[in-house]
Amino acid sequence: MPDATGYQVYRWNPDTHAYEKLAATTQTSYADTGAPPATTHHYWVTARYADGTESAPGADYAILTP
């Protein structure tokens, strides 16, 4: 998003049945090095703005780790 000052990355936690904040970044890419291998993980990404607000999450991303 053009007005974003950063992004929040959330990962689904099946134990709590909720998305939990995994990281805050100013980059447009993120590597989840803590994800267990050979499993599918679900992520949300939101934009952070200078005024401290956060956008609604985008699509749910499902990633299969190698």
C-alpha positions as CSV (number, residue, x, y, z in Angstrom):
1,M,0.0,0.0,0.0
2,P,1.5,3.4,-1.0
3,D,0.8,5.1,2.4
4,A,2.0,2.3,4.6
5,T,4.9,2.9,6.9
6,G,5.2,-0.9,7.6
7,Y,3.5,-4.2,7.8
8,Q,2.3,-6.6,10.4
9,V,2.6,-10.4,9.7
10,Y,0.2,-12.8,11.5
11,R,0.3,-16.6,11.5
12,W,-2.6,-18.9,12.4
13,N,-2.1,-20.7,15.7
14,P,-4.2,-23.9,15.7
15,D,-3.7,-24.3,19.4
16,T,-5.4,-21.0,20.2
17,H,-7.6,-20.9,17.0
18,A,-6.5,-17.4,16.3
19,Y,-4.1,-15.4,14.1
20,E,-1.2,-14.2,16.3
21,K,1.2,-11.4,15.4
22,L,4.4,-12.9,14.2
23,A,6.4,-9.8,13.1
24,A,6.4,-6.2,12.2
25,T,8.5,-5.1,9.3
26,T,9.1,-2.2,6.9
27,Q,10.1,-4.6,4.1
28,T,7.7,-5.9,1.4
29,S,8.9,-9.5,2.0
30,Y,9.2,-11.6,5.1
31,A,10.7,-15.1,5.8
32,D,9.2,-17.0,8.6
33,T,12.2,-19.0,9.7
34,G,10.5,-20.4,12.8
35,A,7.8,-22.3,10.8
36,P,8.1,-26.1,11.1
37,P,9.0,-27.8,7.8
38,A,6.7,-29.8,5.7
39,T,3.5,-28.2,7.1
40,T,1.0,-25.7,5.8
41,H,0.8,-22.3,7.6
42,H,-1.8,-19.6,7.2
43,Y,-0.9,-15.9,7.2
44,W,-2.5,-12.5,7.2
45,V,-0.7,-9.3,6.4
46,T,-1.9,-5.8,7.4
47,A,-0.5,-2.4,6.6
48,R,0.6,0.0,9.4
49,Y,0.2,3.8,9.0
50,A,2.1,6.7,10.5
51,D,-0.9,7.6,12.7
52,G,-0.7,4.2,14.4
53,T,-3.7,2.6,12.7
54,E,-3.7,-0.7,11.0
55,S,-5.5,-1.8,7.8
56,A,-7.8,-4.8,7.7
57,P,-6.0,-8.0,6.8
58,G,-5.6,-8.9,3.2
59,A,-6.4,-12.4,1.9
60,D,-5.5,-15.5,3.8
61,Y,-2.2,-16.9,2.5
62,A,-1.6,-20.6,2.8
63,I,2.1,-21.6,2.5
64,L,3.5,-25.1,2.5
65,T,7.0,-25.0,4.0
66,P,9.7,-27.2,2.3
